[in-house]
Amino acid sequence: MVASCPEPWHCPTSTGRAGSTTGATGAIGAIASRLGIDWRAARGIGVMARAVGLVGHILEETRDPMATEIWERVDEEASAHLKPKK
């Protein structure tokens, strides 16, 4: 993020387009910048937000596992072309 940008959500992104969607981490950075929070602390806030999301996904997987089902389906569909046709 450009430090001299007065309103980060209107500033050009790495693609050079103003107003591009940056996602939750980018929004956190923009808000932190607007609040005058040091960029090093803002990076930490973004990392913490991602960590909380990861913990939420892990808890969801332990309560309602779906990884095995997804793995088996992907394996079956990805290797379907190797099985003889009936």
N, C-alpha and C positions, 0 to 999 in steps of 0.2 A: 504494500500500500504506500502511496506517495505521501510523505509527511506534510507537504505544503498544500495538500488538497483540502479545501475548507469543508466540503461535504462529500465524504468518501463514496457514498452510494451514487453520486453523479459523475465521479471521476472515471477516466478510461481504465479498463482492466488490462491484463496482460495481452489480450487480443486486440486492444486498441479501440474497443467499442464502449461507449458510455452506456450505462444502464443495464449492463449484462447481469444475468443472474449469477450469484457467486455461491449460493448455498448457505447453510446455517453457520459454518465456521467463518465465512466471509462477512456475514451479517454481524456476528459477534465482534469481529475485528473492526467493522465500520462503526458500530455503536460505541465500542471501547475508545476508538479514536476520537469520535465526536465528544465523548465525555472527558477527553484529555488524559486518558490512562496511558501510561508508558507502553510502547509497542512490545517490550519484552514481557510485561505482565499480561498484555492482551493475548500474546501467543500462548501463555500458560493457561489463560481462561479457555481458549479454544481447545487446547489439549484436554483439559478437565472435562469439558462438555462432551468431547468424543469418548472419553473414558467412561463417563456415566452412561452414554448410549450403548457402549459395548457391554457393560455390566447388565443393562436391561435386556439385551439380546441373549446373553448367557443365561439369565434367570428364566427367560421365556423358553429357551431350549430345554432347560432342566425340568420345567413344569409340563411342557407339551413338546416332546422330542419329535423332530421332523427330519433331522439330518440323514438318518438311515433310509427313510422313504425317498428323499430327494436323490441320494447317492444311487440307490437301486434303479430308480426311474431313468436317471441320466445314463447309467451304465447300459440299461436295456435299450434305450432309444439310440444311443450313440453306436451300439454294436449291432443294431438290427440289420444293417446291410451285410453283415458277415454271416448271418444265419441263412440256411437254405430256404428258398421259397417253397410254400406248400402247394 
